[in-house]
Amino acid sequence: MAGLLIALLLFFNNVTAGVIYAIYFIIYQQIENNFIAPSIQSKKLELSALMVLSSVTIGLYVGGLLGSLIAIPAAGVVKVLLENYLEQAK
């Protein structure tokens, strides 16, 4: 939201600056959301970055915005439950 507001204000002041900022902001968001954030969250939860990104994608499709917000903690819970189940099965 903040990036959109800044791009809009820049666009009213200088069209070129607004377009350049909008392109920069979109690229920055894509890099952060698809590479940096899953990597950091995967280290904290001890899940792979692919699993974090997959859980967010599934949560977004199943539950919308709220689903995407609770997808990573839910993936962590599933991991812990699965580990405990496999440990008890031995």
N, C-alpha and C positions, 0 to 999 in steps of 0.2 A: 504494500500500500504506500509506503513512504517513497519507494522508487518511482511509482506511478505519479505521485504528487510532484516530486521533483522534476520528472520528465515533462509533466504538463506545464509547470511554471517556466521551465527552460524553453519549452516550445512557444509559449506566449511571448517570451523575451527575444529568443533567437531560434528560428526553426532548425537550423543546422545543429546547434548545440543540443536542442531537444532530441533530435533524431540520433545523434551520436551517443548521447547519454542513454537513451532507451535501448539501443543496440548493445552498449557496454553492460547495462544492467541485466538484460536478458541473458547474455553470455555468462556473466558472473553468477547469476542465480542457477543456471544449468550446471555449471562446474561445481558450485557449492552443494547443491541438492543431490547431484548424481555421483560425486566422487568424494568430496571432503566429509560431509555429514555421515554417510554410511560407514566410512572408514573409522571415524571417531567413535560412533555408536557401536560398531562391531567390536572394537577393542574393549569397551566398557562392559558389554554384555557377553563377551566371548563368543559371539556369533560371527559368521563370515559376512563380509560387506554385501555379497549377493543375497544372503538371507535377509538382511536388514532391508535392502532395497525391494526385494520381493514381498516382504511382509507389508511394507508401506503401500506398495502398488495394489496388493490384494485388499488391504484394509480400505484403500481409497475407492476401489470398485465396489466393494461389498457395503461399506458403511458411510461413504462420502467423506466429508472433512473430519467428522468425529471418528470414523473408522481409521483414518490415516493417523490421527493423533494417538490412538490407543494401540496401534498395530505393533509398534516396537516393544512396548512392555508386554503385550500379549505373546509375542514371539519369545521373549525371555522366559515367561511363565511356562510356555509349552516346552521349551528346552529343559528347564529344571524338572518339570513333571516327567518328561520322557527319560531323562537321566536317572531319576529316582526309580521309575518303573523298571528300567533295564538293569539297575543295580540290584533291585529286589528279586528279579527273575533269575539271577545267577545262582 
